[in-house]
Amino acid sequence: MTIKKIENGDELTIALEGRLDTTTAPELDDMLKTTLGSVKELNFDFSKLEYISSAGLRVLLSAQKVMNKQGSMLVKNVGEEIKEIFEVTGFTDILNIE
């Protein structure tokens, strides 16, 4: 998986490419833990994300909890496969998806 970070003041966009699974989720989780301190607006770009596992969902949930306290989080450009995973797991009710 490739993680592309775009910082703009207190706004952070993270573009993910590939698979967010048990192998790659810890890398994203570690990066978020060290980056989210001053972020007010967190955006995920999933246009090139092919798959997300329960480990990836846990990372998103953790990020959402942090952002609920300090700003907002938005998930953009979600493909049909991942949108279906969000619907089945109930994440459509937890995340702001555009």
C-alpha positions in Angstrom: 0.0 0.0 0.0 1.1 3.5 -0.8 0.3 6.4 1.6 0.4 9.9 0.2 0.2 12.7 2.7 -0.9 16.3 1.7 -0.7 18.8 4.5 -2.2 22.3 4.1 -2.2 24.2 7.4 -4.4 22.3 9.9 -5.9 20.2 7.0 -4.5 16.8 6.2 -5.4 14.7 3.2 -4.3 11.1 3.0 -4.5 9.3 -0.3 -4.3 5.5 -0.1 -3.4 3.2 -2.9 -3.6 -0.6 -2.8 -4.9 -2.7 0.1 -5.5 -1.6 3.6 -5.3 -4.9 5.5 -3.6 -6.6 8.5 -0.2 -6.1 6.9 -0.5 -2.4 6.0 -2.9 -1.1 8.6 -0.2 -0.7 11.4 1.8 1.6 9.1 -1.2 3.9 8.6 -2.1 3.7 12.3 1.4 4.7 13.3 1.5 7.6 10.8 -1.8 8.9 12.0 -0.8 8.7 15.7 2.2 10.9 15.0 0.4 13.3 12.6 -3.0 14.1 13.9 -2.0 16.3 16.8 -2.8 19.7 15.3 -5.1 18.5 12.5 -8.6 20.1 12.4 -9.7 18.5 9.1 -8.8 15.0 8.1 -9.7 13.8 4.6 -9.1 10.3 3.2 -9.0 9.8 -0.6 -9.9 6.2 -1.4 -10.0 6.6 -5.2 -7.1 4.1 -5.6 -7.9 1.9 -2.6 -8.7 -1.6 -3.7 -9.6 -3.4 -0.5 -10.1 -2.7 3.2 -10.1 -5.4 6.0 -11.3 -5.3 9.6 -7.8 -4.1 10.6 -8.2 -1.1 8.2 -11.7 -0.4 9.6 -10.2 -0.3 13.1 -7.7 2.3 12.0 -10.5 4.4 10.5 -12.6 4.1 13.6 -9.6 5.1 15.8 -9.0 8.2 13.5 -12.7 9.1 13.6 -12.7 9.0 17.4 -9.7 11.4 17.5 -11.2 13.7 15.0 -14.6 13.8 16.8 -12.7 15.6 19.6 -10.6 18.0 17.5 -12.3 18.6 14.1 -13.8 16.6 11.3 -13.0 13.6 9.1 -14.2 12.9 5.6 -13.8 9.8 3.4 -13.9 10.6 -0.3 -13.9 8.8 -3.6 -15.0 5.4 -2.2 -15.3 2.6 -4.8 -18.3 0.2 -4.9 -16.5 -2.7 -3.3 -15.3 -0.6 -0.3 -18.7 1.2 -0.1 -20.3 -2.3 0.2 -17.9 -3.2 3.1 -18.9 0.1 4.8 -22.6 -0.7 4.4 -22.3 -4.3 5.7 -20.3 -3.3 8.7 -22.4 -0.3 9.6 -19.5 2.2 9.0 -21.8 4.3 6.7 -23.4 5.4 10.0 -20.1 6.1 11.7 -18.1 7.8 9.0 -18.7 10.9 6.8 -18.5 9.5 3.3 -18.7 11.6 0.2 
